[in-house]
Amino acid sequence: MQVIPVLDLLDGHVVRAVRGERTAYQPVRSSLAAGSEPLQIARALLAASGAQTLYIADLGAILQQGAHVETLAALRAALPGTEIWLDAGYADYATMQALFARIDAAGEHIQRSDDIRPATLTPVFGSESLHELDALRTAESAGLAPILSLDHRAGRLLTANSSTRFTTLEDTRAWWPRRVIAMTLDQVGSYDGPDLATLQRIQHLAPPHTAVIGAGGIRNQDDMTSAAHSGATAWLVASALHDRQIGMADAAALRGS
């Protein structure tokens, strides 16, 4: 199982996510690095976990307050060899495509060696934002390997609005890509432990060869071991890394599980 560090962006800062209450998020205080500057924190999280994948939630975009285009372009340029999973509240494929184009354009103004390619961007479509399920298949056809985040709060699947063509997990199955995140917003930054029940329900519904990824609630190495034993292929982690409750040795021990 892989440990995937999480970077939450809001108002130009990395913030600490707690239970999905986004309007109350504050700039992160991390034992890994001083301040809340995105690139410094991103490098510290990757170093602490030994990961080559970084999950970024652009909360400015998700809350429709404006995407962190320049910041995302700078992160791509500074983190070659990294895969960035980017959730930016896409309503449809066109929304995602437009943001990726803006990030590419911003990156053209950043100096770098011609032989160094920027980090790869992979779109994460969150059920709480997604209006058009066709976006997943369109992104797959474009070779982008999209990820679907099945967002939950209080045990219920969050969807964009009543016109969206799904309201339950069962309704969504025909549209699932090869990677799906079991996102329980109540658990994020909570230190309440991982929501294995939701993860296992999604695993039960998943088509064969679907990678199910957990998110939130991790407190320590014991939680990581439980998550690995549940069959999760990866787990999104932030607070436990910032607080040094888990580190590179713990993450390395899980990679074979």
C-alpha positions, 0 to 999 in steps of 0.5 A: 500500500502506498502513502500519498501525501496531501497538500490543501491549498487555500488563499495561497497557503497550505492549510490544515484540513479538519473534518471538511470544514473548509471555511475554518481551515487555517495555514498549516503548522507543520513539524516538517517545515516552517511556514505554509508556503506550498513548494516548501511544504510539498517537498517536505511531505514528499521527503517525509513519505518517500512518495512520488505522488502528491495529492493536491486539493485546490480548495480555492477552485473547489469553493469557486474562489479562484484556482491557484494557477500560478502556484500549481504551475510552479509546483509542477516545474519544481517537482519533476518526476512526481505525479500530481493528483489534482482535485480542483472541483471540476464540474465536467471535462471542459472545466478540467481541460480549461484549468489544465491549459491555464496551468500549462500556459503559466508554466511556459513562463517558468525557466527550467532545463529543456530536458526536465519535464514538469510533474504529471497532472492527473485529474481527480473528479470529486462527486461533490463537484461533478455534474457530468459523469461523461467527463470520466470516460472523456478523460480516459479517452484522452489518455489522462487516467482520471481518478474518481473521488467518492466524497462522503459526509455523515455516511452519505455520498455527496453529489453536485446537485439534484440533477446529477444522474447518481445519488448512491454508490450503486448508481455510479458503478458503471462510470468508475475509472480504474482508480477510485478514492473512498473520501470521508470528509468527516475523518480528514484531519480528525485523528479518529482513525480511518473509515474502513467501513466505507472503503470496504463497501466501495471495494465490494461494489468495485469492478475487478481490477479497480484500485480503491484508495482510502483518505483521512483519519490516519493517526499512526502506524497501527492505522496504516497497517489496518488500512493496508490489511483492508486491501486499500492500494493507497491512503491519502495522509496529511496530519500524521505526516505533519505531526511526525506520527508516521514517516518514511520508514513506516511508508516504506514498510507498507509498500510491499503490502 
